[in-house]
Amino acid sequence: MKAKFVPVVLASAALLSGCVEDNTPTVSKEDAVASVNGTYIGKKTLETLEKEISERSQGQKFPKEQLLEELIQRELLIQQAKQKNLDKSPELVERLTTIKNSLMSQAALQDYLKTNPVSDEEVKAEYDKQMGQMDAEYKARHILVKTEEEAKKLIAELEKGADFATLAKKHSLDQAPDGDLGWFTADRMVPEFSQAVVALENGKFTKAPVKSQFGWHVILREDSRKLTPPPFDAVKEQFRPLVQRQKAQKFIEGLRSAAKVEILLPKEQPAAEPAAQQPAASEAAAPAPAEAAPATAK
């Protein structure tokens, strides 16, 4: 039996498209691909749906007949909704307004980026900035504890010859196996942690506890290596979306600062703080999301 419906995710895309078609020009018979109770479905509507489906399904193609059937079913449901005046219900009007406002805000951003495209010079500046923070990579372990006193006791044990990994496994509040954080660049850690790692020599541990927002750390720098950044031309297109997002954010911030905004929402009373929870390994190290291409270790 041949299925008549486009998969749910695709149908949802089609229905969303239908929510904003009320203001489109009337379709003539010459420009139509189907008629449903006298209402024409335009060629442009089918083309738009075909494009949306291709984008959402990463290039997957569906037969035009299948997409047209989806549009026909959608039009039947729209007509049914109008017969029952569902299009005038407060809930639907509010949802349509929300969808319209979302599309308009996206259109405003797209228009700004179209008239203010990201230049190669801007991409190069971001590349230089990020590559400048990635001149070296470090391999380290750490032990995370609640208090400075606990950290000092652990340092004393290490000075007597205790094994770092064994102490980490026994005492660390972090979930990293034996305190092992693997290889990382300094920009991926909280500043206090990075500064301590950079200041150490390979094979040495911190002689004083290191305080961060997560607690007290004892850090062992196991190794380090120089990094060779990839050539700009090889990775510049990976940086472009990041610069584009930064540019869009600055545009929004400019609009915000120039606008007269009055917050009318009453301030919420701060909720009681829950019992402290210990961070996981990734939180203790506080890695930043990597937007750029990795450098190559020498």
Buried (B, 14 or more C-beta within 10 A) or exposed (E): EEEEEBEEEBBEBBBEBBBEBEEEEEBEEEBBBBEBEEBBBBBBBBEBBBEBBEEEBEEEEBEEEBBBBBBBBBBEEBEEBEEEEEBEEEEBEEEBEEEEEEEEEEEBBEEBBEEEEBEEEBBBEBBEEBBEBBEBBBBBBBBBBEEBEBBBBBBEBBEEEEEBBEBBBEBBBBBBBBBBBBBBBBBBBBEBBBEBBEEBEEEEBBEEBBBBEBBBBBBBBBEBEEBEBBEBEEBBEBBBEBBBEBBBEEBBEEEEEEEEEEEEEEEEEEEEEEEEEBBEBEBBBBBEEEBBBEBEEE
